[in-house]
Amino acid sequence: MYKLESGIVDLLMKHNCVVIPGFGGFIGKKTPAKIDVSKGILLPPSKQFLFNVNLIDNDGLLVHYIAAKSVVEYLTAEQFISEKVSEWKIDLQQGKPIRIYQLGLIQKNTNGIIEFTQDADSNLLLQSFGLRELHFVPVIPEVDQTQKETTAIKPVKKKRNVWKYAAAACLLPIAFYSFWLPTQTNVFQSKVISIGDFNPFKERIKAEYERKDFSYSSDLKNNDNTLELIKSEDNSIVTYVYDESTKIPVRLEKKISTPKKTLKKVKKKYSSISTLATGNSGRYKVVVGCFAKMDNVERFKVRLTQDGFNAVHEKFGTLFRVVIKSTDTKTVANEMVKLSRQKGYKGWILKN
């Protein structure tokens, strides 16, 4: 049988939430890269996990994965997980910690509260696979005693003075042009900089503009000589000719009407598919998918309906489960699972 600890770690690499039925659930969150200045280390992006003891409802994800890895039936994998959870609870009552390799440690504190401590070296983010800590602080090589004496004899004050003058020579032009460019030029308005903008002695020519006002009416007649209209071949663009140098093209809007019959058909199509399963009449349910968004559920149910399945959905937690069969007979459920897999779906049985 495939190890439960390995199955949890495998699923946490691909999912942000993995529930252990009857025990609790892990919730993951991506954290960006961090810089530890004191140690001189750059840490890559990673996943941080929290453990919630209230997430005990079986969503089928872990059980289905263990069953597929061990090549056993769903009920056998469910029984295996239940026995393992019972052993973990006994260990916690006796004060023994539960170690999950590559993930962390689960134990009870002095107040009897279950706590989870993630391993500092574990990184289950697939995007950061293979990335390690980056040390950016240079290592200072050891210097012999003779070299230390020679460096102490060298005059240091002259070098410092030279660097001060060089820094002042660089900072003065930068300070001047940081004030000159935004106040005395139009660099920010035009978003174009030229060599002439750096010359403070260049004479600035003030631009003069002449405004020419004109007006027109939409009810123009053929004998109106003040404004000429030129229409395109498909009558979609009208050009207003004011003079030889002023022409204004205008695109005419077209009204698009949606046929009422098409809207009624689409509405009727989705109203028949958006069915929510409100009862748990069957002991065995054949599940073919789980989604977090309702739009994905609707599209998936359209596909199932085209393949001949009467699909419904039911909500559990923050997800939606799509069910194609609910029955009290296990044989009927198994036949429906085989039929769904023949059609290309990964069906499995959920026992109430």
KOLBAKE-936168 format. One record per residue: residue in three letters; z negated, x negated, y of N, C-alpha, C in turn. Coordinates in steps of 0.05 Angstrom, whole numbers, always signed. Last residue first. Layout:
BEGIN
 drense   n_pz   n_px   n_py  ca_pz  ca_px  ca_py   c_pz   c_px   c_py
    ALA      Z      X      Y      Z      X      Y      Z      X      Y
...
REM end
This chain:
BEGIN
 drense   n_pz   n_px   n_py  ca_pz  ca_px  ca_py   c_pz   c_px   c_py
    ASN    -21   +435   +146    -42   +447   +164    -69   +446   +150
    LYS    +20   +380   +139     +3   +399   +125    -19   +408   +144
    LEU    +86   +366   +149    +60   +367   +162    +43   +388   +149
    ILE   +138   +327   +123   +121   +351   +119    +94   +346   +133
    TRP   +200   +308   +156   +175   +302   +140   +157   +326   +141
    GLY   +267   +285   +169   +247   +306   +166   +223   +297   +150
    LYS   +310   +259   +204   +287   +246   +189   +265   +267   +187
    TYR   +378   +280   +195   +353   +282   +209   +330   +269   +191
    GLY   +427   +284   +168   +423   +262   +186   +397   +262   +201
    LYS   +433   +323   +130   +447   +328   +155   +442   +305   +175
    GLN   +400   +303    +90   +429   +304    +85   +445   +308   +111
    ARG   +352   +314   +114   +361   +286   +113   +390   +283   +105
    SER   +349   +369   +109   +351   +357   +136   +360   +328   +135
    LEU   +346   +374    +53   +369   +385    +67   +372   +373    +95
    LYS   +297   +350    +43   +321   +338    +32   +346   +348    +47
    VAL   +264   +387    +70   +265   +359    +79   +290   +345    +69
    MET   +273   +433    +40   +282   +433    +68   +283   +404    +79
    GLU   +249   +418     -7   +278   +423     -7   +289   +423    +21
    ASN   +196   +415    +10   +209   +391     +1   +240   +394     +1
    ALA   +186   +469    +22   +185   +449    +43   +199   +423    +35
    VAL   +189   +491    -29   +208   +500     -8   +209   +479    +14
    THR   +145   +466    -52   +172   +461    -63   +193   +468    -43
    LYS   +101   +486    -25   +108   +458    -21   +137   +452    -31
    THR    +95   +545     +9   +103   +533    -16   +113   +504    -10
    ASP    +87   +568    +58    +63   +563    +42    +69   +549    +16
    THR   +124   +544   +115   +122   +558    +90    +95   +551    +77
    SER   +170   +533   +164   +141   +536   +161   +137   +554   +136
    LYS   +221   +491   +191   +212   +508   +169   +182   +509   +168
    ILE   +230   +460   +235   +253   +476   +225   +245   +494   +202
    VAL   +200   +440   +296   +196   +449   +268   +220   +466   +260
    VAL   +182   +391   +341   +204   +409   +333   +202   +414   +303
    ARG   +129   +383   +387   +138   +379   +359   +159   +400   +352
    PHE   +115   +351   +446   +126   +375   +435   +138   +368   +407
    LEU    +55   +323   +477    +81   +322   +464    +90   +349   +454
    THR     +3   +321   +494    +24   +319   +514    +52   +318   +503
    GLY    -22   +365   +446    -29   +344   +465     -9   +345   +488
    PHE    +31   +399   +422     +6   +387   +413     +0   +363   +431
    LYS    +72   +456   +419    +60   +436   +435    +34   +426   +423
    GLU   +131   +469   +382   +103   +475   +387    +90   +451   +401
    HIS   +195   +500   +371   +178   +477   +379   +150   +487   +385
    VAL   +245   +514   +321   +226   +523   +341   +210   +498   +349
    ALA   +308   +526   +290   +288   +508   +301   +271   +521   +322
    ASN   +342   +539   +239   +328   +556   +258   +304   +541   +269
    PHE   +403   +503   +228   +374   +505   +225   +363   +524   +247
    GLY   +458   +492   +233   +449   +514   +215   +419   +517   +212
    ASP   +477   +457   +269   +477   +448   +241   +465   +469   +222
    GLN   +468   +483   +316   +496   +479   +308   +498   +470   +279
    THR   +412   +478   +318   +424   +504   +315   +453   +502   +306
    LEU   +407   +423   +328   +398   +434   +303   +410   +462   +297
    ARG   +428   +420   +380   +441   +406   +359   +433   +417   +331
    VAL   +390   +451   +407   +418   +460   +407   +434   +446   +384
    LYS   +346   +419   +400   +347   +445   +386   +375   +457   +386
    PHE   +357   +376   +433   +355   +371   +404   +357   +398   +389
    ARG   +356   +401   +483   +381   +389   +473   +381   +385   +443
    GLU   +302   +416   +485   +323   +436   +486   +349   +426   +475
    VAL   +275   +366   +483   +271   +386   +462   +293   +406   +462
    ASN   +292   +342   +531   +301   +330   +506   +297   +350   +482
    ASP   +266   +376   +567   +295   +375   +567   +306   +363   +541
    MET   +212   +367   +559   +223   +392   +549   +254   +392   +549
    LYS   +188   +304   +535   +200   +320   +556   +214   +345   +544
    ALA   +169   +281   +489   +150   +283   +511   +161   +301   +533
    PHE   +178   +299   +419   +188   +291   +446   +166   +295   +466
    CYS   +193   +291   +351   +172   +295   +371   +182   +284   +398
    GLY   +224   +320   +292   +224   +304   +316   +201   +311   +334
    VAL   +220   +351   +247   +244   +333   +248   +243   +316   +274
    VAL   +176   +379   +199   +180   +369   +226   +203   +349   +226
    VAL   +158   +432   +164   +178   +411   +162   +185   +403   +191
    LYS    +94   +450   +143   +114   +452   +164   +132   +427   +161
    TYR    +53   +489   +102    +69   +465   +104    +91   +470   +125
    ARG    +30   +538   +111    +13   +516   +105    +27   +490   +107
    GLY    +49   +582   +164    +55   +567   +140    +35   +544   +136
    SER    +29   +602   +212    +28   +619   +189    +32   +602   +163
    ASN    +12   +590   +266    +11   +570   +245     +9   +585   +218
    GLY    +49   +612   +325    +31   +617   +302    +33   +594   +282
    THR    +85   +599   +364    +58   +606   +372    +39   +609   +349
    ALA   +138   +560   +382   +123   +569   +358    +94   +574   +366
    LEU   +185   +581   +429   +160   +566   +425   +145   +577   +401
    THR   +252   +572   +442   +232   +588   +427   +208   +571   +422
    SER   +305   +567   +471   +279   +559   +480   +257   +577   +468
    ILE   +350   +594   +452   +342   +569   +438   +313   +562   +446
    SER   +359   +638   +482   +356   +642   +453   +346   +618   +439
    SER   +364   +617   +533   +342   +635   +528   +338   +640   +498
    TYR   +411   +587   +530   +386   +573   +530   +362   +592   +525
    LYS   +450   +629   +528   +449   +608   +508   +422   +594   +506
    LYS   +442   +659   +573   +437   +671   +548   +434   +651   +526
    LYS   +459   +622   +612   +431   +632   +612   +424   +644   +585
    VAL   +513   +616   +598   +495   +593   +596   +466   +602   +595
    LYS   +532   +669   +608   +534   +657   +581   +515   +634   +578
    LYS   +523   +675   +662   +509   +692   +644   +509   +681   +616
    LEU   +558   +637   +683   +529   +634   +687   +514   +651   +668
    THR   +608   +659   +668   +599   +633   +657   +570   +629   +660
    LYS   +609   +706   +699   +608   +708   +670   +599   +682   +657
    LYS   +612   +689   +752   +587   +701   +743   +586   +702   +712
    PRO   +641   +626   +771   +644   +653   +758   +617   +663   +747
    THR   +626   +599   +834   +621   +597   +805   +624   +624   +792
    SER   +668   +576   +885   +652   +598   +874   +650   +595   +844
    ILE   +672   +534   +938   +675   +534   +908   +656   +556   +898
    LYS   +708   +527   +996   +686   +541   +983   +692   +542   +953
    LYS   +723   +467  +1028   +732   +488  +1011   +708   +501   +997
    GLU   +728   +441  +1094   +712   +446  +1070   +724   +469  +1055
    LEU   +773   +395  +1122   +765   +423  +1119   +750   +427  +1093
    ARG   +763   +337  +1159   +768   +348  +1132   +757   +376  +1131
    VAL   +795   +311  +1215   +772   +328  +1206   +780   +340  +1179
    PRO   +811   +257  +1258   +816   +272  +1233   +791   +287  +1224
    ILE   +830   +248  +1322   +805   +254  +1307   +812   +269  +1282
    LYS   +855   +199  +1365   +862   +219  +1345   +837   +223  +1327
    THR   +875   +167  +1420   +851   +181  +1410   +861   +203  +1391
    SER   +921   +145  +1442   +901   +127  +1430   +877   +141  +1418
    GLU   +949   +188  +1462   +962   +170  +1444   +943   +151  +1430
    ASP   +901   +242  +1459   +921   +227  +1473   +933   +207  +1453
    TYR   +883   +279  +1419   +875   +282  +1447   +895   +267  +1465
    VAL   +895   +312  +1363   +908   +291  +1379   +901   +296  +1408
    TYR   +862   +323  +1305   +862   +331  +1332   +873   +308  +1349
    THR   +884   +338  +1241   +881   +316  +1260   +883   +327  +1289
    VAL   +857   +364  +1182   +869   +371  +1208   +863   +349  +1228
    ILE   +864   +370  +1113   +856   +353  +1135   +871   +361  +1160
    SER   +884   +407  +1077   +856   +399  +1073   +846   +382  +1096
    ASN   +937   +423  +1073   +920   +437  +1092   +890   +431  +1088
    ASP   +971   +392  +1043   +954   +411  +1028   +934   +426  +1046
    GLU   +995   +363  +1086  +1011   +380  +1068   +995   +400  +1053
    SER   +954   +369  +1147   +966   +355  +1124   +981   +375  +1106
    LYS   +967   +385  +1216   +956   +392  +1190   +970   +376  +1168
    ILE   +950   +371  +1280   +969   +363  +1259   +956   +368  +1232
    LEU   +946   +397  +1345   +935   +398  +1318   +957   +389  +1298
    GLU   +930   +377  +1411   +951   +381  +1391   +938   +379  +1363
    LEU   +910   +401  +1474   +901   +389  +1448   +922   +397  +1427
    THR   +936   +421  +1520   +914   +402  +1523   +906   +389  +1497
    ASN   +973   +460  +1514   +983   +433  +1516   +961   +412  +1518
    ASP   +983   +517  +1477   +962   +501  +1490   +970   +472  +1490
    ASN  +1017   +549  +1449  +1026   +542  +1476  +1005   +525  +1491
    ASN   +991   +561  +1402  +1014   +543  +1401  +1022   +533  +1428
    LYS   +919   +559  +1413   +945   +572  +1409   +967   +552  +1410
    LEU   +855   +552  +1383   +877   +540  +1399   +903   +556  +1393
    ASP   +797   +560  +1374   +817   +581  +1375   +840   +571  +1393
    SER   +763   +517  +1378   +775   +522  +1352   +797   +543  +1352
    SER   +770   +476  +1435   +763   +501  +1424   +777   +505  +1397
    TYR   +743   +416  +1464   +765   +432  +1452   +753   +457  +1440
    SER   +733   +364  +1511   +724   +387  +1496   +748   +401  +1485
    PHE   +713   +299  +1532   +734   +319  +1528   +721   +341  +1511
    ASP   +698   +240  +1569   +690   +265  +1557   +714   +284  +1553
    LYS   +692   +174  +1564   +713   +194  +1569   +706   +220  +1554
    ARG   +659   +120  +1591   +657   +144  +1574   +677   +165  +1583
    GLU   +664    +53  +1587   +674    +76  +1602   +673   +100  +1583
    TYR   +620     -2  +1591   +634    +18  +1575   +641    +41  +1593
    GLU   +609    -71  +1594   +612    -46  +1609   +629    -27  +1593
    ALA   +565   -123  +1577   +587   -105  +1570   +586    -80  +1585
    LYS   +550   -181  +1611   +541   -154  +1605   +565   -136  +1600
    ILE   +549   -245  +1588   +566   -225  +1601   +557   -197  +1592
    ARG   +507   -299  +1598   +511   -274  +1583   +527   -254  +1599
    GLU   +520   -367  +1597   +518   -343  +1613   +524   -318  +1596
    LYS   +480   -415  +1563   +505   -399  +1564   +501   -374  +1579
    PHE   +434   -441  +1556   +446   -443  +1583   +473   -428  +1585
    PRO   +417   -437  +1504   +402   -421  +1524   +415   -422  +1552
    ASN   +452   -429  +1447   +454   -443  +1473   +440   -427  +1494
    PHE   +451   -398  +1403   +431   -419  +1404   +433   -435  +1430
    ASP   +495   -364  +1407   +468   -352  +1411   +446   -373  +1413
    GLY   +539   -395  +1393   +533   -391  +1421   +506   -379  +1427
    ILE   +542   -390  +1339   +531   -415  +1350   +524   -412  +1379
    SER   +518   -324  +1318   +538   -344  +1324   +525   -369  +1336
    ILE   +503   -270  +1276   +493   -293  +1292   +516   -313  +1295
    VAL   +497   -201  +1268   +515   -224  +1267   +505   -246  +1286
    LYS   +471   -154  +1278   +468   -166  +1251   +488   -189  +1247
    SER   +471   -126  +1326   +497   -131  +1314   +495   -142  +1285
    GLN   +414   -123  +1333   +431    -99  +1335   +458   -103  +1321
    PHE   +395   -175  +1324   +385   -153  +1307   +402   -128  +1309
    VAL   +423   -203  +1365   +426   -210  +1336   +418   -187  +1319
    ASN   +430   -205  +1420   +432   -179  +1405   +437   -184  +1376
    THR   +383   -245  +1457   +408   -240  +1444   +407   -213  +1430
    GLN   +332   -250  +1477   +354   -256  +1495   +381   -252  +1483
    THR   +296   -235  +1436   +292   -224  +1463   +317   -228  +1481
    PRO   +308   -259  +1386   +304   -230  +1388   +302   -219  +1416
    LEU   +318   -315  +1404   +338   -299  +1390   +332   -269  +1392
    TRP   +270   -336  +1429   +295   -333  +1443   +314   -313  +1430
    PHE   +229   -339  +1391   +225   -322  +1415   +252   -316  +1428
    SER   +251   -373  +1354   +239   -348  +1344   +232   -328  +1367
    TYR   +264   -416  +1386   +286   -397  +1378   +275   -372  +1365
    PHE   +212   -440  +1392   +229   -431  +1415   +249   -410  +1407
    ALA   +195   -451  +1341   +179   -433  +1357   +196   -422  +1381
    ILE   +235   -488  +1325   +231   -463  +1310   +216   -442  +1327
    PRO   +227   -530  +1361   +252   -514  +1362   +249   -487  +1347
    LEU   +172   -544  +1344   +179   -536  +1371   +205   -520  +1372
    LEU   +172   -561  +1290   +160   -535  +1297   +168   -526  +1325
    CYS   +194   -612  +1289   +207   -590  +1274   +197   -563  +1283
    ALA   +160   -643  +1320   +189   -642  +1327   +203   -619  +1313
    ALA   +113   -637  +1292   +115   -625  +1318   +144   -623  +1327
    ALA   +126   -666  +1245   +120   -637  +1243   +122   -623  +1270
    ALA   +131   -717  +1267   +154   -704  +1254   +150   -674  +1252
    TYR    +80   -727  +1285   +102   -726  +1304   +126   -712  +1292
    LYS    +52   -727  +1236    +45   -708  +1258    +68   -704  +1278
    TRP    +76   -769  +1209    +79   -741  +1199    +72   -720  +1220
    VAL    +56   -812  +1240    +85   -806  +1238    +91   -778  +1228
    ASN     +1   -808  +1231    +12   -803  +1258    +42   -797  +1257
    ARG     -1   -821  +1176     -9   -794  +1185     +2   -788  +1213
    LYS    +16   -873  +1177    +32   -853  +1163    +25   -825  +1173
    LYS    -27   -897  +1205     +0   -898  +1217    +18   -877  +1204
    LYS    -71   -890  +1171    -70   -876  +1197    -42   -875  +1209
    VAL    -71   -922  +1128    -63   -894  +1124    -59   -880  +1150
    PRO    -58   -987  +1104    -65   -970  +1127    -54   -942  +1124
    LYS    -84  -1008  +1041    -61  -1000  +1057    -70   -982  +1081
    ILE   -130  -1013  +1012   -126  -1032  +1033   -103  -1023  +1051
    ALA   -127   -974   +973   -148   -971   +993   -144   -990  +1016
    THR    -87   -993   +940    -81   -969   +956   -103   -965   +978
    THR   -114  -1037   +917    -91  -1042   +934    -84  -1017   +951
    GLU   -154  -1011   +887   -162  -1029   +909   -138  -1033   +928
    LYS   -124   -981   +850   -141   -967   +870   -148   -985   +893
    GLN   -101  -1022   +821    -83  -1006   +838    -99   -990   +858
    THR   -146  -1042   +795   -132  -1060   +813   -114  -1044   +832
    GLN   -160   -999   +762   -178  -1006   +783   -164  -1024   +804
    ASP   -104   -954   +748   -121   -977   +743   -138   -984   +767
    VAL   -103   -885   +744    -95   -909   +759   -115   -931   +753
    GLU    -77   -830   +707    -99   -849   +712    -88   -874   +725
    PRO    -39   -778   +738    -42   -800   +719    -66   -818   +727
    ILE    -51   -711   +745    -53   -736   +760    -57   -758   +740
    VAL     -8   -659   +731    -28   -676   +719    -28   -703   +734
    PRO     +3   -603   +773    +12   -629   +762    -12   -645   +752
    VAL     -1   -536   +756    -15   -557   +770     -7   -584   +758
    PHE    +24   -498   +725    +39   -507   +748    +24   -528   +764
    HIS    +33   -478   +660    +15   -494   +677    +31   -506   +700
    LEU    +42   -416   +632    +56   -437   +647    +36   -452   +665
    GLU    +35   -388   +567    +23   -394   +593    +38   -418   +606
    ARG    +97   -363   +539    +70   -374   +538    +60   -379   +566
    LEU   +140   -317   +505   +131   -329   +530   +102   -340   +528
    GLY   +151   -290   +458   +157   -319   +459   +148   -332   +485
    PHE   +159   -229   +490   +158   -243   +464   +167   -272   +467
    SER   +158   -195   +532   +146   -222   +536   +144   -237   +510
    GLN   +178   -148   +514   +193   -162   +535   +183   -190   +539
    LEU   +139   -129   +479   +164   -141   +467   +180   -156   +488
    LEU    +72   -140   +482    +95   -131   +498   +120   -145   +488
    LEU    +26   -157   +458    +43   -140   +442    +66   -129   +458
    ASN    -11   -211   +456     +8   -200   +475    +29   -184   +459
    SER    -74   -243   +450    -54   -224   +439    -37   -213   +461
    ASP   -114   -275   +470    -88   -288   +463    -67   -269   +454
    ALA   -157   -242   +476   -146   -254   +500   -118   -266   +494
    ASP   -163   -180   +443   -161   -209   +441   -147   -220   +465
    GLN   -204   -128   +470   -177   -139   +463   -178   -169   +462
    THR   -255    -90   +447   -250   -115   +462   -223   -127   +452
    PHE   -284    -27   +450   -261    -42   +441   -257    -66   +459
    GLU   -343     +9   +428   -328     -7   +448   -306    -23   +434
    ILE   -382    +65   +418   -361    +48   +407   -345    +35   +429
    ILE   -451    +66   +429   -425    +74   +439   -404    +54   +428
    GLY   -504    +52   +420   -490    +68   +400   -463    +77   +408
    ASN   -527    +17   +455   -531    +46   +461   -517    +64   +440
    THR   -509    -32   +439   -537    -26   +435   -543     +4   +439
    ASN   -443    -16   +413   -461    -31   +429   -490    -22   +424
    LYS   -400    -24   +357   -419     -7   +371   -437    -25   +388
    GLN   -330    -46   +357   -358    -47   +348   -375    -28   +366
    ILE   -269    -77   +346   -282    -51   +351   -310    -53   +340
    LEU   -225   -125   +373   -250   -120   +358   -261    -93   +366
    GLY   -153   -136   +368   -179   -139   +380   -202   -131   +361
    LEU    -98   -155   +353   -104   -133   +371   -131   -136   +384
    GLN    -90   -193   +314    -71   -192   +336    -76   -169   +356
    TYR   -127   -155   +267   -113   -180   +273    -91   -175   +294
    ILE   -184   -123   +279   -155   -117   +275   -140   -141   +285
    ARG   -248   -116   +255   -229   -135   +266   -201   -127   +259
    ILE   -305    -83   +268   -280    -79   +255   -259    -97   +269
    PRO   -375   -103   +257   -351    -99   +273   -326    -95   +256
    LYS   -431    -68   +233   -411    -87   +227   -386    -82   +245
    GLY   -472    -30   +236   -471    -51   +256   -450    -72   +251
    GLN   -470    +12   +202   -486    -10   +193   -486    -33   +213
    GLN   -433    +44   +228   -460    +53   +226   -479    +31   +218
    LEU   -387    +14   +219   -397    +16   +247   -426    +26   +247
    ASP   -380    +20   +164   -385     -6   +175   -397     -5   +203
    ILE   -370    +76   +162   -394    +65   +149   -401    +37   +160
    LYS   -321    +77   +189   -344    +91   +201   -370    +81   +188
    TRP   -288    +49   +153   -293    +38   +180   -318    +51   +193
    GLU   -287    +83   +109   -299    +57   +107   -306    +45   +134
    SER   -260   +126   +132   -287   +130   +123   -301   +103   +119
    VAL   -210   +103   +141   -226   +111   +164   -255   +116   +156
    LYS   -192    +97    +88   -197    +73   +104   -214    +80   +129
    GLU   -186   +151    +73   -206   +134    +59   -213   +109    +76
    SER   -145   +166   +108   -171   +180   +109   -193   +163    +96
    ILE   -103   +134    +91   -114   +130   +118   -141   +142   +120
    PHE    -94   +156    +40   -101   +128    +42   -114   +122    +70
    GLN    -79   +208    +52   -104   +204    +37   -113   +175    +40
    GLU    -30   +197    +77    -51   +210    +92    -78   +207    +79
    ALA     +0   +176    +35     -7   +159    +58    -30   +171    +75
    THR     +3   +223     +4    -10   +199     -7    -18   +180    +16
    LEU    +32   +257    +37     +4   +264    +30    -11   +240    +19
    TYR    +82   +231    +38    +67   +234    +63    +37   +240    +57
    GLU    +94   +184    -16    +96   +210     -3    +77   +211    +21
    VAL   +118   +116     -6   +102   +136    -19   +106   +163     -4
    VAL   +133    +65    +15   +151    +81     -2   +135   +100    -19
    SER   +105    +38    +53    +95    +36    +26   +112    +50     +6
    LYS   +134    +51   +100   +131    +23    +92   +122    +20    +63
    ALA   +130   +108   +100   +156    +95    +98   +154    +66    +89
    ALA    +74   +114   +104    +88   +125    +81   +116   +112    +77
    ILE    +65    +91   +153    +53    +79   +130    +67    +89   +104
    TYR    +94   +127   +186   +102    +98   +185    +90    +85   +160
    HIS    +68   +176   +179    +96   +174   +171   +105   +144   +169
    VAL    +18   +162   +200    +20   +170   +172    +49   +167   +163
    LEU    +30   +152   +255    +20   +131   +238    +23   +137   +208
    LEU    +52   +204   +270    +66   +179   +275    +57   +157   +256
    GLY    +23   +251   +265    +42   +245   +244    +56   +218   +247
    ASP    -19   +264   +296     +8   +270   +307    +30   +262   +288
    ASN    -82   +289   +286    -60   +275   +272    -33   +283   +284
    ASP   -133   +278   +333   -114   +296   +321    -90   +281   +309
    ILE   -165   +243   +360   -168   +244   +331   -148   +262   +317
    LEU   -185   +218   +414   -158   +223   +404   -159   +221   +373
    ASN   -236   +204   +428   -230   +232   +428   -202   +238   +417
    VAL   -242   +150   +433   -252   +162   +408   -246   +191   +406
    ASN   -195   +105   +455   -207   +131   +461   -216   +145   +435
    PHE   -186    +41   +479   -191    +57   +455   -207    +82   +463
    LEU   -132     +8   +513   -158    +21   +514   -161    +38   +488
    PHE    -96    -52   +525   -101    -28   +509   -130    -18   +514
    GLN    -42    -82   +560    -71    -79   +558    -76    -52   +544
    LYS    +11   -126   +551     +2    -99   +547    -29    -99   +544
    SER    +41   -171   +601    +29   -164   +575    +22   -135   +574
    PRO    +76   -225   +633    +69   -197   +631    +59   -191   +602
    PRO    +44   -292   +630    +67   -274   +629    +58   -244   +629
    LEU     +6   -330   +677     +5   -314   +653    +29   -295   +653
    LEU     +0   -394   +700    +16   -369   +704    +18   -354   +678
    ILE    -54   -433   +723    -39   -422   +700    -25   -397   +708
    GLY    -95   -460   +751    -67   -469   +752    -50   -459   +730
    LYS   -147   -445   +754   -139   -460   +730   -111   -470   +731
    SER   -145   -420   +805   -166   -440   +799   -159   -457   +774
    VAL   -103   -385   +801   -100   -408   +818   -121   -429   +811
    ASP    -70   -351   +757    -98   -361   +759    -97   -387   +775
    ILE    -28   -298   +763    -31   -326   +769    -61   -332   +772
    LYS     +7   -252   +720    -16   -259   +736    -17   -290   +740
    ALA    +55   -199   +710    +47   -227   +707    +24   -234   +727
    PRO    +31   -131   +699    +50   -152   +709    +38   -180   +704
    THR    +19    -91   +642     +8   -105   +665    +27   -127   +673
    LYS    +27    -29   +610    +39    -54   +617    +26    -66   +642
    LYS    -19     +0   +566     -8     +0   +593     +3    -27   +599
    GLY    -37    +43   +510    -28    +18   +521    -16    +21   +549
    ILE    -88    +68   +472    -70    +75   +494    -63    +49   +508
    PHE   -107    +88   +407   -103    +66   +425    -82    +74   +446
    GLY   -156   +134   +381   -129   +126   +388   -129   +104   +408
    GLY   -195   +154   +323   -191   +149   +351   -162   +140   +356
    PHE   -207   +181   +273   -222   +158   +282   -219   +153   +312
    GLY   -174   +223   +255   -203   +224   +249   -219   +201   +259
    PRO   -116   +183   +254   -128   +209   +249   -157   +208   +241
    ILE   -103   +143   +306   -113   +140   +278   -127   +166   +272
    VAL    -47   +142   +348    -71   +156   +340    -78   +151   +311
    VAL    -20   +105   +399    -21   +107   +370    -48   +119   +362
    CYS    +21    +96   +454     -2   +111   +444     +1   +114   +413
    ASN    +66    +68   +467    +43    +64   +484    +18    +80   +475
    HIS   +106    +33   +418    +96    +57   +431    +71    +50   +448
    LYS   +119    -17   +398   +141     +1   +405   +132    +26   +421
    MET    +72    -43   +387    +93    -58   +400   +116    -40   +410
    LEU    +42     -5   +360    +35    -10   +388    +55    -28   +402
    LEU    +64     -8   +309    +71    +15   +325    +64    +11   +355
    ASP    +43    -57   +290    +72    -53   +292    +79    -30   +310
    VAL    -13    -46   +292     -1    -67   +310    +29    -63   +312
    ILE    -16     -7   +252    -25     -1   +280    -12    -20   +299
    GLY     +1    -34   +206    +17    -11   +216    +10     -4   +245
    SER    -39    -72   +200    -12    -81   +207     +5    -58   +218
    GLU    -82    -38   +187    -83    -54   +211    -56    -64   +220
    LEU    -65    -16   +138    -68     +1   +161    -68    -15   +187
    LYS    -17    -47    +96    -43    -48   +110    -43    -30   +134
    TYR    +16    -11    +44    +18    -26    +69     -8    -25    +85
    MET     +0    -17    -24     +0     +0     +0     +0    -18    +25
REM end
